[in-house]
Structures are given as C-alpha cells and as structure tokens.
Amino acid sequence: MRFNSRFIAGSLCLAAIVAAVQAFAHGDVTPQAVDTSTLPPLGEAWRPENPYRGNEAAIKVGTSAFNQNCARCHGLEAISGGIAPDLRRLDNDCSTLKDEAKKAACVKENDDYFLNTVRHGRSRNGAVYMPPFEGVFNQEAMWAVKAYLETRREKPL
C-alpha cells in the first residue's frame, strides 16, 4: 500500500512540475508596447493594403515589434519552429504569378488576410491559436510588422 501512495504522490508532483514548465514555456506573453511615433500616422480608417511597404523606418519598428511580440510563436527572424505558421511563406503564392495585375491582387489579398488575422486572431473549435491584437496594437504597428515580414520572404516578389 505504501508503494502505491508514494507512486501516486510522485506522479502528482511530476504532473505539477510539467504543468508549471508548460505554463511558463513561452515566457511573458503580455503584449509589449510598440512605439510607432516615427511612422506617418494612418488615421482611424483601416487601410486595405500595407502603406509601409518598403519603408525603412517601418521595417525597423516592425522588426522590433515582431521580435517582442510574435517571435515566441512564429520564430526568430520569422523562421517558425513548428508552433505557428512560418510567416516567410505568407505570400509565396504571389511570387510565382507572371501577370502583374494578378500579382498585385494576390499581394492585396495577403495584406487583407494578414490584417484580419492580426486584428481578430485565429481560433478553431474554441481553441485560440492566435490571440486578437486589435485594441492592443494600432494599425501602424500591425502594418510595420507586415513591412518587416516582407523583408523575410522565402520567395521574393
């Protein structure tokens, strides 16, 4: 009888340790502030396409914002370790298009997908796969992250 009670106590202790490690595995997941004061303000209306595409100041802000808020799931330098999608591949489909109008439409569609995902998050069957960031980050911060990700593309446009 003693063996069973020690085994159960040991199992419970091990389970508690595993739960604690898993709870802290991603560190502080509180969103970190993003200073967008160096970027041109975008106003209240949400932009349908990335207004900061190729903007060096936005890329710098986006790099910092990504590293502080997104890398824990999407990987350092946007190279996923498997927890979340590899964002370097976000618009790979667009890179193979030869028709410039179709390519532009594809990029716009990817901008929309990105912004919708960041604003509203992603969940399935009640499980949150990505939290919503609307109300946490402003539009400038979201588009700055997208500007950074465009520098990390797996297949350049």
Secondary structure, DSSP 8 states (H G I E B T S, - for coil): -HHHHHHHHHHHHHHHHHHHHHHHTT---S------TTS----SS--SS-TTTT-HHHHHHHHHHHHHHTHHHH-GGG---SSS--GGGTTHHHHT--SHHHHHHHHHHHHHHHHHHHHH-EEETTEEEE---BTTB-HHHHHHHHHHHHHT-SS--
